[in-house]
């Protein structure tokens, strides 16, 4: 569980939500880091999540969200359909495969037995 925004993003040194797509600050080590928000993919929410902090966003099971930052292994920065953004637990999300081919209609599919028969008669 994270207790402060800075602890969630060790080395990023962020203290507030950026107003543009990136925030740049110097961390305690003096190295400049960036928190970049860019669309990474569309995800399905598996469980309800109630925010406990200002940098989190509540989501419900079956919500569709856009992943904007996945730098943290435990937390994901997402945008909801209403344009609200924030962190949600990373393991509450599963990617939606938008490149998957839709299934063929049942009339065009061969069953396992039919497919085996078709390959043996063709040979």
MDTraj code that builds the backbone (N, CA, C; nanometers):
import mdtraj as md
import numpy as np

residues = "UNK UNK UNK UNK UNK UNK UNK UNK UNK UNK UNK UNK UNK UNK UNK UNK UNK UNK UNK UNK UNK UNK UNK UNK UNK UNK UNK UNK UNK UNK UNK UNK UNK UNK UNK UNK UNK UNK UNK UNK UNK UNK UNK UNK UNK UNK UNK UNK UNK UNK UNK UNK UNK UNK UNK UNK UNK UNK UNK UNK UNK UNK UNK UNK UNK UNK UNK UNK UNK UNK UNK UNK UNK UNK UNK UNK UNK UNK UNK UNK UNK UNK UNK UNK UNK UNK UNK UNK UNK UNK UNK UNK UNK UNK UNK UNK UNK UNK UNK UNK UNK UNK UNK UNK UNK UNK UNK UNK UNK UNK UNK UNK UNK UNK UNK UNK UNK UNK UNK UNK UNK UNK UNK".split()
xyz = np.array([
    [0.0847, -0.1180, 0.0000],
    [0.0000, 0.0000, 0.0000],
    [0.0884, 0.1231, 0.0000],
    [0.0517, 0.2228, -0.0769],
    [0.1305, 0.3447, -0.0802],
    [0.0759, 0.4452, 0.0193],
    [0.1665, 0.5273, 0.0695],
    [0.1227, 0.6252, 0.1682],
    [0.1360, 0.7679, 0.1177],
    [0.2264, 0.7916, 0.0243],
    [0.2336, 0.9242, -0.0362],
    [0.2619, 0.9090, -0.1838],
    [0.2282, 1.0106, -0.2581],
    [0.2484, 1.0106, -0.4025],
    [0.3947, 0.9865, -0.4344],
    [0.4839, 1.0495, -0.3585],
    [0.6265, 1.0345, -0.3815],
    [0.6717, 0.8907, -0.3552],
    [0.6163, 0.8266, -0.2526],
    [0.6558, 0.6891, -0.2239],
    [0.6098, 0.5936, -0.3331],
    [0.4958, 0.6213, -0.3930],
    [0.4485, 0.5359, -0.5015],
    [0.5428, 0.5452, -0.6193],
    [0.5920, 0.6637, -0.6449],
    [0.6807, 0.6864, -0.7580],
    [0.8193, 0.7243, -0.7077],
    [0.8853, 0.6303, -0.6449],
    [1.0176, 0.6553, -0.5915],
    [1.1066, 0.7026, -0.7054],
    [1.1711, 0.8150, -0.6854],
    [1.2587, 0.8701, -0.7871],
    [1.1904, 0.9694, -0.8790],
    [1.0574, 0.9714, -0.8813],
    [0.9891, 1.0669, -0.9667],
    [0.9740, 1.2018, -0.8967],
    [0.9599, 1.1996, -0.7651],
    [0.9517, 1.3225, -0.6888],
    [0.8298, 1.4073, -0.7195],
    [0.7214, 1.3474, -0.7638],
    [0.6016, 1.4238, -0.7967],
    [0.5226, 1.4554, -0.6718],
    [0.4663, 1.5731, -0.6675],
    [0.3830, 1.6093, -0.5541],
    [0.2432, 1.6498, -0.5958],
    [0.2188, 1.6659, -0.7259],
    [0.0848, 1.7015, -0.7712],
    [0.0617, 1.6452, -0.9103],
    [-0.0634, 1.6425, -0.9506],
    [-0.0982, 1.5927, -1.0829],
    [-0.0478, 1.6909, -1.1877],
    [0.0215, 1.6429, -1.2917],
    [0.0717, 1.7338, -1.3937],
    [-0.0434, 1.7933, -1.4754],
    [-0.0243, 1.9161, -1.5240],
    [-0.1282, 1.9799, -1.6033],
    [-0.1144, 1.9468, -1.7506],
    [0.0014, 1.9027, -1.7937],
    [0.0169, 1.8591, -1.9315],
    [0.0452, 1.7098, -1.9318],
    [0.0973, 1.6574, -2.0410],
    [0.1154, 1.5127, -2.0496],
    [0.2394, 1.4638, -1.9768],
    [0.3250, 1.5530, -1.9294],
    [0.4436, 1.5102, -1.8555],
    [0.4678, 1.6045, -1.7389],
    [0.5344, 1.5534, -1.6399],
    [0.5808, 1.6354, -1.5284],
    [0.7273, 1.6044, -1.5103],
    [0.8058, 1.7059, -1.4874],
    [0.9484, 1.6863, -1.4730],
    [0.9945, 1.7516, -1.3446],
    [1.0583, 1.6727, -1.2597],
    [1.1103, 1.7253, -1.1345],
    [1.2415, 1.6572, -1.1037],
    [1.3183, 1.7156, -1.0173],
    [1.4425, 1.6540, -0.9728],
    [1.4120, 1.5707, -0.8498],
    [1.4608, 1.4482, -0.8465],
    [1.4394, 1.3621, -0.7309],
    [1.5426, 1.3940, -0.6248],
    [1.5360, 1.3223, -0.5122],
    [1.6299, 1.3447, -0.4035],
    [1.7730, 1.3125, -0.4450],
    [1.7896, 1.2329, -0.5520],
    [1.9239, 1.2006, -0.6002],
    [1.9748, 1.3056, -0.6973],
    [1.8900, 1.4053, -0.7311],
    [1.9304, 1.5094, -0.8234],
    [1.9121, 1.4706, -0.9689],
    [1.8600, 1.3508, -0.9943],
    [1.8381, 1.3058, -1.1308],
    [1.6971, 1.3454, -1.1730],
    [1.6860, 1.4084, -1.2903],
    [1.5542, 1.4485, -1.3377],
    [1.4788, 1.3275, -1.3906],
    [1.3529, 1.3157, -1.3509],
    [1.2682, 1.2061, -1.3947],
    [1.1407, 1.2627, -1.4540],
    [1.0721, 1.1822, -1.5352],
    [0.9484, 1.2266, -1.5980],
    [0.8360, 1.1281, -1.5690],
    [0.7215, 1.1829, -1.5395],
    [0.5989, 1.1049, -1.5277],
    [0.5219, 1.1333, -1.6554],
    [0.5238, 1.0392, -1.7452],
    [0.4639, 1.0589, -1.8764],
    [0.3272, 0.9925, -1.8806],
    [0.2293, 1.0688, -1.9293],
    [0.0956, 1.0146, -1.9484],
    [0.0723, 1.0034, -2.0978],
    [0.0548, 0.8787, -2.1439],
    [0.0235, 0.8554, -2.2843],
    [-0.0640, 0.7311, -2.2919],
    [-0.1561, 0.7261, -2.3852],
    [-0.2417, 0.6073, -2.3959],
    [-0.1591, 0.4833, -2.4279],
    [-0.1668, 0.3841, -2.3408],
    [-0.0920, 0.2592, -2.3573],
    [-0.1842, 0.1486, -2.4046],
    [-0.3072, 0.1512, -2.3584],
    [-0.4023, 0.0478, -2.3964],
    [-0.5324, 0.0631, -2.3213],
    [-0.6294, -0.0160, -2.3629],
    [-0.7613, -0.0160, -2.3003],
    [-0.7712, -0.1394, -2.2118],
    [-0.8204, -0.1192, -2.0895],
    [-0.8226, -0.2252, -1.9904],
    [-0.9608, -0.2401, -1.9286],
    [-0.9904, -0.3619, -1.8865],
    [-1.1133, -0.3949, -1.8153],
    [-1.0812, -0.4006, -1.6668],
    [-1.1670, -0.3400, -1.5854],
    [-1.1498, -0.3419, -1.4398],
    [-1.2144, -0.4693, -1.3859],
    [-1.1380, -0.5461, -1.3073],
    [-1.1863, -0.6736, -1.2543],
    [-1.2598, -0.6611, -1.1213],
    [-1.2267, -0.5588, -1.0410],
    [-1.2831, -0.5455, -0.9067],
    [-1.3164, -0.4000, -0.8779],
    [-1.4118, -0.3773, -0.7899],
    [-1.4407, -0.2420, -0.7419],
    [-1.3203, -0.1912, -0.6626],
    [-1.2940, -0.0614, -0.6755],
    [-1.1865, 0.0022, -0.5996],
    [-1.2350, 0.1389, -0.5549],
    [-1.2278, 0.1641, -0.4250],
    [-1.2642, 0.2936, -0.3685],
    [-1.1373, 0.3688, -0.3349],
    [-1.1280, 0.4897, -0.3850],
    [-1.0059, 0.5672, -0.3616],
    [-0.9930, 0.6034, -0.2144],
    [-0.8679, 0.6052, -0.1689],
    [-0.8378, 0.6437, -0.0310],
    [-0.7584, 0.7741, -0.0274],
    [-0.7062, 0.8128, -0.1426],
    [-0.6196, 0.9311, -0.1508],
    [-0.6601, 1.0162, -0.2701],
    [-0.6124, 1.1392, -0.2709],
    [-0.6469, 1.2320, -0.3785],
    [-0.5938, 1.1898, -0.5146],
    [-0.4852, 1.1116, -0.5175],
    [-0.4261, 1.0723, -0.6462],
    [-0.4787, 0.9376, -0.6967],
    [-0.5813, 0.8846, -0.6341],
    [-0.6448, 0.7604, -0.6779],
    [-0.7805, 0.7924, -0.7390],
    [-0.8319, 0.7005, -0.8181],
    [-0.9613, 0.7203, -0.8820],
    [-1.0477, 0.5965, -0.8549],
    [-1.1758, 0.6164, -0.8179],
    [-1.2612, 0.5000, -0.7933],
    [-1.3019, 0.4348, -0.9256],
    [-1.3052, 0.3023, -0.9264],
    [-1.3515, 0.2272, -1.0430],
    [-1.4425, 0.1155, -0.9954],
    [-1.5255, 0.0692, -1.0869],
    [-1.6176, -0.0413, -1.0584],
    [-1.5830, -0.1591, -1.1477],
    [-1.6173, -0.2766, -1.1007],
    [-1.5997, -0.3981, -1.1804],
    [-1.6675, -0.3781, -1.3157],
    [-1.6001, -0.4166, -1.4218],
    [-1.6467, -0.4088, -1.5610],
    [-1.6317, -0.2704, -1.6230],
    [-1.5771, -0.1713, -1.5486],
    [-1.5451, -0.0427, -1.6110],
    [-1.4372, -0.0642, -1.7164],
    [-1.4381, 0.0200, -1.8173],
    [-1.3339, 0.0210, -1.9191],
    [-1.2524, 0.1478, -1.8968],
    [-1.1205, 0.1333, -1.8847],
    [-1.0327, 0.2470, -1.8602],
    [-0.9177, 0.2461, -1.9597],
    [-0.8547, 0.3619, -1.9762],
    [-0.7363, 0.3738, -2.0606],
    [-0.6149, 0.3854, -1.9698],
    [-0.5187, 0.2977, -1.9886],
    [-0.3940, 0.3028, -1.9119],
    [-0.3070, 0.4138, -1.9688],
    [-0.2644, 0.5064, -1.8821],
    [-0.1836, 0.6195, -1.9252],
    [-0.0397, 0.6140, -1.8750],
    [-0.0151, 0.5393, -1.7683],
    [0.1216, 0.5244, -1.7182],
    [0.1309, 0.3936, -1.6418],
    [0.2338, 0.3147, -1.6751],
    [0.2529, 0.1857, -1.6090],
    [0.3931, 0.1727, -1.5498],
    [0.4528, 0.2857, -1.5110],
    [0.5879, 0.2840, -1.4543],
    [0.5961, 0.2108, -1.3213],
    [0.4916, 0.2187, -1.2416],
    [0.4905, 0.1549, -1.1103],
    [0.4408, 0.0108, -1.1258],
    [0.5122, -0.0878, -1.0692],
    [0.4691, -0.2270, -1.0854],
    [0.3402, -0.2616, -1.0103],
    [0.3018, -0.1827, -0.9119],
    [0.1847, -0.2133, -0.8306],
    [0.0642, -0.1245, -0.8590],
    [0.0868, -0.0078, -0.9189],
    [-0.0199, 0.0891, -0.9414],
    [-0.0182, 0.1354, -1.0862],
    [-0.1363, 0.1601, -1.1417],
    [-0.1487, 0.2081, -1.2785],
    [-0.2241, 0.3405, -1.2782],
    [-0.1768, 0.4361, -1.3588],
    [-0.2471, 0.5628, -1.3745],
    [-0.3423, 0.5457, -1.4918],
    [-0.4720, 0.5626, -1.4668],
    [-0.5730, 0.5383, -1.5699],
    [-0.6636, 0.6592, -1.5869],
    [-0.7305, 0.6625, -1.7019],
    [-0.8347, 0.7619, -1.7286],
    [-0.9653, 0.6868, -1.7497],
    [-1.0693, 0.7378, -1.6863],
    [-1.2022, 0.6789, -1.7027],
    [-1.2757, 0.7527, -1.8149],
    [-1.3901, 0.7008, -1.8533],
    [-1.4702, 0.7621, -1.9584],
    [-1.5140, 0.9039, -1.9276],
    [-1.5273, 0.9370, -1.7992],
    [-1.5679, 1.0730, -1.7608],
    [-1.4480, 1.1676, -1.7516],
    [-1.3330, 1.1229, -1.7996],
    [-1.2072, 1.1992, -1.8036],
    [-1.1386, 1.2138, -1.6683],
    [-1.1922, 1.1535, -1.5625],
    [-1.1215, 1.1553, -1.4348],
    [-1.0034, 1.0596, -1.4437],
    [-0.8956, 1.0934, -1.3738],
    [-0.7729, 1.0152, -1.3779],
    [-0.7211, 0.9900, -1.2383],
    [-0.6422, 0.8833, -1.2251],
    [-0.5777, 0.8539, -1.0983],
    [-0.5238, 0.7127, -1.0964],
    [-0.4670, 0.6774, -0.9823],
    [-0.4101, 0.5445, -0.9651],
    [-0.5164, 0.4428, -0.9275],
    [-0.4995, 0.3205, -0.9764],
    [-0.5753, 0.2033, -0.9331],
    [-0.4755, 0.0893, -0.9177],
    [-0.5070, -0.0093, -0.8356],
    [-0.4154, -0.1227, -0.8225],
    [-0.3950, -0.1911, -0.9580],
    [-0.2709, -0.2160, -0.9919],
    [-0.2360, -0.2729, -1.1224],
    [-0.3019, -0.4089, -1.1443],
    [-0.3104, -0.4905, -1.0374],
    [-0.3663, -0.6253, -1.0533],
    [-0.5194, -0.6250, -1.0623],
    [-0.5820, -0.5080, -1.0601],
    [-0.7260, -0.4979, -1.0807],
    [-0.7607, -0.4828, -1.2285],
    [-0.6597, -0.4771, -1.3157],
    [-0.6802, -0.4496, -1.4574],
    [-0.6366, -0.5666, -1.5440],
    [-0.7095, -0.5865, -1.6532],
    [-0.6718, -0.6857, -1.7523],
    [-0.6868, -0.6194, -1.8893],
    [-0.5868, -0.6373, -1.9778],
    [-0.5963, -0.5713, -2.1081],
    [-0.7095, -0.6276, -2.1923],
    [-0.7692, -0.5406, -2.2699],
    [-0.8702, -0.5826, -2.3659],
    [-0.7993, -0.5937, -2.4994],
    [-0.8016, -0.7112, -2.5581],
    [-0.7320, -0.7345, -2.6832],
    [-0.8174, -0.6821, -2.7978],
    [-0.7822, -0.5665, -2.8490],
    [-0.8608, -0.5058, -2.9553],
    [-0.8200, -0.5560, -3.0937],
    [-0.7141, -0.6352, -3.1012],
    [-0.6706, -0.6848, -3.2313],
    [-0.7166, -0.8273, -3.2560],
    [-0.7883, -0.8845, -3.1608],
    [-0.8339, -1.0226, -3.1766],
    [-0.9371, -1.0316, -3.2881],
    [-0.9271, -1.1369, -3.3672],
    [-1.0213, -1.1607, -3.4763],
    [-1.1529, -1.2106, -3.4157],
    [-1.2655, -1.1522, -3.4566],
    [-1.3930, -1.2006, -3.4023],
    [-1.4177, -1.3443, -3.4455],
    [-1.4881, -1.4219, -3.3637],
    [-1.5141, -1.5611, -3.3997],
    [-1.6012, -1.5701, -3.5241],
    [-1.5794, -1.6768, -3.6010],
    [-1.6611, -1.7002, -3.7212],
    [-1.8012, -1.7423, -3.6779],
    [-1.9007, -1.7152, -3.7622],
    [-2.0358, -1.7642, -3.7305],
    [-2.0346, -1.9163, -3.7195],
    [-2.1221, -1.9699, -3.6373],
    [-2.1248, -2.1138, -3.6111],
    [-2.1417, -2.1952, -3.7392],
    [-2.2135, -2.1458, -3.8380],
    [-2.2368, -2.2217, -3.9611],
    [-2.1099, -2.2376, -4.0440],
    [-2.0110, -2.1517, -4.0251],
    [-1.8870, -2.1595, -4.1028],
    [-1.7766, -2.2361, -4.0308],
    [-1.7985, -2.2709, -3.9061],
    [-1.6952, -2.3397, -3.8290],
    [-1.7104, -2.4892, -3.8418],
    [-1.5982, -2.5557, -3.8462],
    [-1.5988, -2.7014, -3.8441],
    [-1.5763, -2.7469, -3.7018],
    [-1.6525, -2.8442, -3.6589],
    [-1.6283, -2.9027, -3.5280],
    [-1.4991, -2.9826, -3.5308],
    [-1.4513, -3.0258, -3.4166],
    [-1.3266, -3.1007, -3.4094],
    [-1.3348, -3.2267, -3.4945],
    [-1.4459, -3.3010, -3.4884],
    [-1.4616, -3.4245, -3.5669],
    [-1.4725, -3.3933, -3.7160],
    [-1.5450, -3.2885, -3.7527],
    [-1.5608, -3.2507, -3.8934],
    [-1.4286, -3.2064, -3.9530],
    [-1.3486, -3.1329, -3.8767],
    [-1.2197, -3.0864, -3.9256],
    [-1.1274, -3.2028, -3.9498],
    [-1.1282, -3.3000, -3.8607],
    [-1.0428, -3.4187, -3.8765],
    [-1.0864, -3.4979, -4.0000],
    [-1.2168, -3.5113, -4.0234],
    [-1.2677, -3.5830, -4.1395],
    [-1.2320, -3.5103, -4.2672],
    [-1.2377, -3.3792, -4.2669],
    [-1.2046, -3.3010, -4.3865],
    [-1.0589, -3.3155, -4.4234],
    [-0.9690, -3.3223, -4.3239],
    [-0.8271, -3.3345, -4.3554],
    [-0.7933, -3.4738, -4.4030],
    [-0.8625, -3.5772, -4.3578],
    [-0.8326, -3.7133, -4.4016],
    [-0.8895, -3.7399, -4.5409],
    [-1.0026, -3.6800, -4.5757],
    [-1.0585, -3.7003, -4.7101],
    [-0.9852, -3.6183, -4.8141],
    [-0.9221, -3.5075, -4.7723],
    [-0.8497, -3.4258, -4.8660],
    [-0.7160, -3.4870, -4.9027],
    [-0.6650, -3.5755, -4.8192],
    [-0.5314, -3.6329, -4.8407],
    [-0.5311, -3.7464, -4.9354],
])
top = md.Topology()
chain = top.add_chain()
for i, resn in enumerate(residues, 1):
    res = top.add_residue(resn, chain, resSeq=i)
    for name in ("N", "CA", "C"):
        top.add_atom(name, md.element.get_by_symbol(name[0]), res)
traj = md.Trajectory(xyz[None], top)
